[in-house]
Amino acid sequence: MKYKVIFLITLLMSLAACSSVPLKGDVTLKGDNFGPTEMSATRNIGIKSHATYSIVSELPDGSIFKGELQSEHKSLTMFSNDGRSMKCNFEINDTKKGFESGGTGSCTTSEGQELNVKF
């Protein structure tokens, strides 16, 4: 019974460590609003002081961009399956706590679409 409790606690802690942080915002192109973006930052299991995140963004047209970022870095370039790119810069409120501490971000796709997000 003792081992079941320890296993359950470990499992719950692991799931909490992998929680996803939603990033909310809109996509624009030359001032025209194309709608909301679905973006998330999921902490990967690893050394807490150098947390890495999987960033995924889905644009209103269905395009999906993916990339990896270490929490102490502020920018990354994500790629879609068809080879397009999106450069993002993030301002994380507390880099030691990562995306969970909140912040803002701005991204630009290789086609010129702009995203501004808050988390």
KAFENTA-V528664 format. One record per pair of residues at least 24 apart in sequence whose C-alpha atoms are under 8 Angstrom apart, sorted by the first residue. I is the first residue (numbers start at 1). J is the second residue. D is the distance in whole Angstrom. If there is no record, write none. Layout:
I | J | D
I | J | D
//
This chain:
14 | 45 | 8
17 | 43 | 7
17 | 44 | 8
17 | 45 | 7
18 | 42 | 6
18 | 43 | 5
18 | 44 | 6
18 | 45 | 7
19 | 43 | 7
21 | 99 | 7
21 | 100 | 6
21 | 119 | 7
22 | 119 | 6
23 | 117 | 6
23 | 118 | 5
23 | 119 | 5
24 | 117 | 5
24 | 118 | 5
24 | 119 | 6
25 | 115 | 7
25 | 116 | 5
25 | 117 | 4
25 | 118 | 6
26 | 115 | 6
26 | 116 | 6
26 | 117 | 7
27 | 59 | 7
27 | 60 | 8
27 | 113 | 7
27 | 114 | 6
27 | 115 | 5
27 | 116 | 7
28 | 113 | 6
28 | 114 | 5
28 | 115 | 7
29 | 112 | 6
29 | 113 | 5
29 | 114 | 6
30 | 113 | 8
34 | 60 | 7
35 | 60 | 6
36 | 60 | 6
37 | 115 | 8
41 | 99 | 7
49 | 96 | 7
51 | 98 | 7
71 | 95 | 6
71 | 96 | 7
71 | 98 | 5
71 | 99 | 7
72 | 96 | 7
72 | 98 | 8
84 | 109 | 7
84 | 110 | 6
85 | 109 | 6
85 | 110 | 5
86 | 110 | 6
//
